[in-house]
Amino acid sequence: MVTLIQWFFAPAIFISLVLSLTYSFKSRRAEESNQRGVITAKMNISMGSMLIFMAAAQFFLSNESTLRIIIGSLFLVVGLFNLFAGLRNLSTYRRIMEQSTK
């Protein structure tokens, strides 16, 4: 069971890490502010999902020590905040981009 969970968390963390890095480089190269905002929002979403997967790995793949629970909880809170902020910003910037094209 543990190896099945490891085979899920390791690729999920790696994929979200690659997406975070990709969106980070793209946002720095974007010229329009609205486009930069959309890409930054996607970066926040992928970073939030990466932190949530890391928190879940701390909770499921280790023995229950107080330090691991605290670190996992911090990762979970920061990850949920990044995910929420990214989704909120993505909807805001998409709405702005739709209004500017009309």
mmCIF file of the C-alpha atoms, coordinates in Angstrom:
data_MODEL
# 
_entry.id   MODEL 
# 
loop_
_atom_site.group_PDB 
_atom_site.id 
_atom_site.type_symbol 
_atom_site.label_atom_id 
_atom_site.label_alt_id 
_atom_site.label_comp_id 
_atom_site.label_asym_id 
_atom_site.label_entity_id 
_atom_site.label_seq_id 
_atom_site.pdbx_PDB_ins_code 
_atom_site.Cartn_x 
_atom_site.Cartn_y 
_atom_site.Cartn_z 
_atom_site.occupancy 
_atom_site.B_iso_or_equiv 
_atom_site.pdbx_formal_charge 
_atom_site.auth_seq_id 
_atom_site.auth_comp_id 
_atom_site.auth_asym_id 
_atom_site.auth_atom_id 
_atom_site.pdbx_PDB_model_num 
ATOM 1   C CA . MET A 1 1   ? 0.000   0.000  0.000   1.00 0.00 ? 1   MET A CA 1 
ATOM 2   C CA . VAL A 1 2   ? 2.823   2.392  0.849   1.00 0.00 ? 2   VAL A CA 1 
ATOM 3   C CA . THR A 1 3   ? 4.512   1.870  -2.523  1.00 0.00 ? 3   THR A CA 1 
ATOM 4   C CA . LEU A 1 4   ? 1.216   2.603  -4.289  1.00 0.00 ? 4   LEU A CA 1 
ATOM 5   C CA . ILE A 1 5   ? 0.936   5.893  -2.420  1.00 0.00 ? 5   ILE A CA 1 
ATOM 6   C CA . GLN A 1 6   ? 4.587   6.689  -3.209  1.00 0.00 ? 6   GLN A CA 1 
ATOM 7   C CA . TRP A 1 7   ? 3.968   6.037  -6.908  1.00 0.00 ? 7   TRP A CA 1 
ATOM 8   C CA . PHE A 1 8   ? 1.132   8.571  -6.758  1.00 0.00 ? 8   PHE A CA 1 
ATOM 9   C CA . PHE A 1 9   ? 2.733   11.363 -4.705  1.00 0.00 ? 9   PHE A CA 1 
ATOM 10  C CA . ALA A 1 10  ? 6.198   11.438 -6.283  1.00 0.00 ? 10  ALA A CA 1 
ATOM 11  C CA . PRO A 1 11  ? 4.996   12.054 -9.878  1.00 0.00 ? 11  PRO A CA 1 
ATOM 12  C CA . ALA A 1 12  ? 2.296   14.458 -8.698  1.00 0.00 ? 12  ALA A CA 1 
ATOM 13  C CA . ILE A 1 13  ? 4.856   16.541 -6.797  1.00 0.00 ? 13  ILE A CA 1 
ATOM 14  C CA . PHE A 1 14  ? 7.293   16.430 -9.709  1.00 0.00 ? 14  PHE A CA 1 
ATOM 15  C CA . ILE A 1 15  ? 4.675   17.403 -12.324 1.00 0.00 ? 15  ILE A CA 1 
ATOM 16  C CA . SER A 1 16  ? 3.388   20.316 -10.250 1.00 0.00 ? 16  SER A CA 1 
ATOM 17  C CA . LEU A 1 17  ? 6.994   21.430 -9.625  1.00 0.00 ? 17  LEU A CA 1 
ATOM 18  C CA . VAL A 1 18  ? 7.726   21.451 -13.361 1.00 0.00 ? 18  VAL A CA 1 
ATOM 19  C CA . LEU A 1 19  ? 4.511   23.369 -14.036 1.00 0.00 ? 19  LEU A CA 1 
ATOM 20  C CA . SER A 1 20  ? 5.378   25.922 -11.338 1.00 0.00 ? 20  SER A CA 1 
ATOM 21  C CA . LEU A 1 21  ? 8.808   26.498 -12.838 1.00 0.00 ? 21  LEU A CA 1 
ATOM 22  C CA . THR A 1 22  ? 7.426   26.724 -16.371 1.00 0.00 ? 22  THR A CA 1 
ATOM 23  C CA . TYR A 1 23  ? 4.778   29.265 -15.423 1.00 0.00 ? 23  TYR A CA 1 
ATOM 24  C CA . SER A 1 24  ? 7.338   31.225 -13.413 1.00 0.00 ? 24  SER A CA 1 
ATOM 25  C CA . PHE A 1 25  ? 9.611   31.611 -16.439 1.00 0.00 ? 25  PHE A CA 1 
ATOM 26  C CA . LYS A 1 26  ? 6.665   32.402 -18.713 1.00 0.00 ? 26  LYS A CA 1 
ATOM 27  C CA . SER A 1 27  ? 5.336   35.088 -16.388 1.00 0.00 ? 27  SER A CA 1 
ATOM 28  C CA . ARG A 1 28  ? 8.690   36.832 -16.326 1.00 0.00 ? 28  ARG A CA 1 
ATOM 29  C CA . ARG A 1 29  ? 8.791   36.876 -20.117 1.00 0.00 ? 29  ARG A CA 1 
ATOM 30  C CA . ALA A 1 30  ? 5.196   38.044 -20.630 1.00 0.00 ? 30  ALA A CA 1 
ATOM 31  C CA . GLU A 1 31  ? 4.861   41.570 -21.928 1.00 0.00 ? 31  GLU A CA 1 
ATOM 32  C CA . GLU A 1 32  ? 1.205   42.333 -21.193 1.00 0.00 ? 32  GLU A CA 1 
ATOM 33  C CA . SER A 1 33  ? 0.169   42.764 -17.579 1.00 0.00 ? 33  SER A CA 1 
ATOM 34  C CA . ASN A 1 34  ? -3.089  40.825 -18.033 1.00 0.00 ? 34  ASN A CA 1 
ATOM 35  C CA . GLN A 1 35  ? -1.277  37.915 -19.626 1.00 0.00 ? 35  GLN A CA 1 
ATOM 36  C CA . ARG A 1 36  ? 1.306   38.015 -16.822 1.00 0.00 ? 36  ARG A CA 1 
ATOM 37  C CA . GLY A 1 37  ? -1.510  37.924 -14.274 1.00 0.00 ? 37  GLY A CA 1 
ATOM 38  C CA . VAL A 1 38  ? -3.096  34.836 -15.843 1.00 0.00 ? 38  VAL A CA 1 
ATOM 39  C CA . ILE A 1 39  ? 0.226   33.006 -15.979 1.00 0.00 ? 39  ILE A CA 1 
ATOM 40  C CA . THR A 1 40  ? 1.067   33.982 -12.395 1.00 0.00 ? 40  THR A CA 1 
ATOM 41  C CA . ALA A 1 41  ? -2.333  32.706 -11.277 1.00 0.00 ? 41  ALA A CA 1 
ATOM 42  C CA . LYS A 1 42  ? -1.623  29.377 -12.976 1.00 0.00 ? 42  LYS A CA 1 
ATOM 43  C CA . MET A 1 43  ? 1.752   29.300 -11.227 1.00 0.00 ? 43  MET A CA 1 
ATOM 44  C CA . ASN A 1 44  ? 0.021   29.828 -7.866  1.00 0.00 ? 44  ASN A CA 1 
ATOM 45  C CA . ILE A 1 45  ? -2.411  27.017 -8.616  1.00 0.00 ? 45  ILE A CA 1 
ATOM 46  C CA . SER A 1 46  ? 0.360   24.580 -9.499  1.00 0.00 ? 46  SER A CA 1 
ATOM 47  C CA . MET A 1 47  ? 2.466   25.655 -6.513  1.00 0.00 ? 47  MET A CA 1 
ATOM 48  C CA . GLY A 1 48  ? -0.518  25.237 -4.215  1.00 0.00 ? 48  GLY A CA 1 
ATOM 49  C CA . SER A 1 49  ? -1.188  21.760 -5.546  1.00 0.00 ? 49  SER A CA 1 
ATOM 50  C CA . MET A 1 50  ? 2.493   20.871 -5.100  1.00 0.00 ? 50  MET A CA 1 
ATOM 51  C CA . LEU A 1 51  ? 2.395   21.971 -1.456  1.00 0.00 ? 51  LEU A CA 1 
ATOM 52  C CA . ILE A 1 52  ? -0.830  20.052 -0.863  1.00 0.00 ? 52  ILE A CA 1 
ATOM 53  C CA . PHE A 1 53  ? 0.728   16.885 -2.322  1.00 0.00 ? 53  PHE A CA 1 
ATOM 54  C CA . MET A 1 54  ? 3.809   17.420 -0.154  1.00 0.00 ? 54  MET A CA 1 
ATOM 55  C CA . ALA A 1 55  ? 1.605   17.802 2.918   1.00 0.00 ? 55  ALA A CA 1 
ATOM 56  C CA . ALA A 1 56  ? -0.287  14.635 2.058   1.00 0.00 ? 56  ALA A CA 1 
ATOM 57  C CA . ALA A 1 57  ? 3.011   12.795 1.651   1.00 0.00 ? 57  ALA A CA 1 
ATOM 58  C CA . GLN A 1 58  ? 4.055   14.001 5.110   1.00 0.00 ? 58  GLN A CA 1 
ATOM 59  C CA . PHE A 1 59  ? 0.797   12.739 6.577   1.00 0.00 ? 59  PHE A CA 1 
ATOM 60  C CA . PHE A 1 60  ? 0.551   9.377  4.796   1.00 0.00 ? 60  PHE A CA 1 
ATOM 61  C CA . LEU A 1 61  ? 4.093   8.198  4.166   1.00 0.00 ? 61  LEU A CA 1 
ATOM 62  C CA . SER A 1 62  ? 5.737   8.665  7.529   1.00 0.00 ? 62  SER A CA 1 
ATOM 63  C CA . ASN A 1 63  ? 5.377   7.628  11.095  1.00 0.00 ? 63  ASN A CA 1 
ATOM 64  C CA . GLU A 1 64  ? 3.432   10.012 13.246  1.00 0.00 ? 64  GLU A CA 1 
ATOM 65  C CA . SER A 1 65  ? 5.871   12.433 14.808  1.00 0.00 ? 65  SER A CA 1 
ATOM 66  C CA . THR A 1 66  ? 4.926   15.878 16.025  1.00 0.00 ? 66  THR A CA 1 
ATOM 67  C CA . LEU A 1 67  ? 7.410   17.639 13.748  1.00 0.00 ? 67  LEU A CA 1 
ATOM 68  C CA . ARG A 1 68  ? 6.090   15.910 10.607  1.00 0.00 ? 68  ARG A CA 1 
ATOM 69  C CA . ILE A 1 69  ? 2.515   16.774 11.520  1.00 0.00 ? 69  ILE A CA 1 
ATOM 70  C CA . ILE A 1 70  ? 3.440   20.436 12.079  1.00 0.00 ? 70  ILE A CA 1 
ATOM 71  C CA . ILE A 1 71  ? 5.371   20.643 8.798   1.00 0.00 ? 71  ILE A CA 1 
ATOM 72  C CA . GLY A 1 72  ? 2.581   18.874 6.929   1.00 0.00 ? 72  GLY A CA 1 
ATOM 73  C CA . SER A 1 73  ? 0.010   21.220 8.417   1.00 0.00 ? 73  SER A CA 1 
ATOM 74  C CA . LEU A 1 74  ? 2.035   24.279 7.416   1.00 0.00 ? 74  LEU A CA 1 
ATOM 75  C CA . PHE A 1 75  ? 2.417   22.943 3.865   1.00 0.00 ? 75  PHE A CA 1 
ATOM 76  C CA . LEU A 1 76  ? -1.310  22.261 3.734   1.00 0.00 ? 76  LEU A CA 1 
ATOM 77  C CA . VAL A 1 77  ? -2.305  25.750 4.916   1.00 0.00 ? 77  VAL A CA 1 
ATOM 78  C CA . VAL A 1 78  ? 0.098   27.542 2.566   1.00 0.00 ? 78  VAL A CA 1 
ATOM 79  C CA . GLY A 1 79  ? -0.880  25.231 -0.302  1.00 0.00 ? 79  GLY A CA 1 
ATOM 80  C CA . LEU A 1 80  ? -4.586  25.835 0.196   1.00 0.00 ? 80  LEU A CA 1 
ATOM 81  C CA . PHE A 1 81  ? -3.969  29.584 0.363   1.00 0.00 ? 81  PHE A CA 1 
ATOM 82  C CA . ASN A 1 82  ? -1.958  29.495 -2.904  1.00 0.00 ? 82  ASN A CA 1 
ATOM 83  C CA . LEU A 1 83  ? -4.600  27.355 -4.589  1.00 0.00 ? 83  LEU A CA 1 
ATOM 84  C CA . PHE A 1 84  ? -7.419  29.661 -3.501  1.00 0.00 ? 84  PHE A CA 1 
ATOM 85  C CA . ALA A 1 85  ? -5.520  32.833 -4.448  1.00 0.00 ? 85  ALA A CA 1 
ATOM 86  C CA . GLY A 1 86  ? -4.557  31.382 -7.821  1.00 0.00 ? 86  GLY A CA 1 
ATOM 87  C CA . LEU A 1 87  ? -8.129  30.368 -8.665  1.00 0.00 ? 87  LEU A CA 1 
ATOM 88  C CA . ARG A 1 88  ? -9.448  33.765 -7.570  1.00 0.00 ? 88  ARG A CA 1 
ATOM 89  C CA . ASN A 1 89  ? -6.823  35.668 -9.578  1.00 0.00 ? 89  ASN A CA 1 
ATOM 90  C CA . LEU A 1 90  ? -7.310  33.459 -12.624 1.00 0.00 ? 90  LEU A CA 1 
ATOM 91  C CA . SER A 1 91  ? -11.036 34.183 -12.727 1.00 0.00 ? 91  SER A CA 1 
ATOM 92  C CA . THR A 1 92  ? -10.406 37.898 -12.195 1.00 0.00 ? 92  THR A CA 1 
ATOM 93  C CA . TYR A 1 93  ? -7.804  38.216 -14.940 1.00 0.00 ? 93  TYR A CA 1 
ATOM 94  C CA . ARG A 1 94  ? -9.825  36.122 -17.396 1.00 0.00 ? 94  ARG A CA 1 
ATOM 95  C CA . ARG A 1 95  ? -12.825 38.381 -16.791 1.00 0.00 ? 95  ARG A CA 1 
ATOM 96  C CA . ILE A 1 96  ? -10.630 41.456 -17.397 1.00 0.00 ? 96  ILE A CA 1 
ATOM 97  C CA . MET A 1 97  ? -9.228  39.938 -20.601 1.00 0.00 ? 97  MET A CA 1 
ATOM 98  C CA . GLU A 1 98  ? -12.746 39.112 -21.854 1.00 0.00 ? 98  GLU A CA 1 
ATOM 99  C CA . GLN A 1 99  ? -13.909 42.669 -21.191 1.00 0.00 ? 99  GLN A CA 1 
ATOM 100 C CA . SER A 1 100 ? -10.902 44.172 -22.964 1.00 0.00 ? 100 SER A CA 1 
ATOM 101 C CA . THR A 1 101 ? -11.521 42.109 -26.115 1.00 0.00 ? 101 THR A CA 1 
ATOM 102 C CA . LYS A 1 102 ? -15.149 43.252 -26.378 1.00 0.00 ? 102 LYS A CA 1 
# 
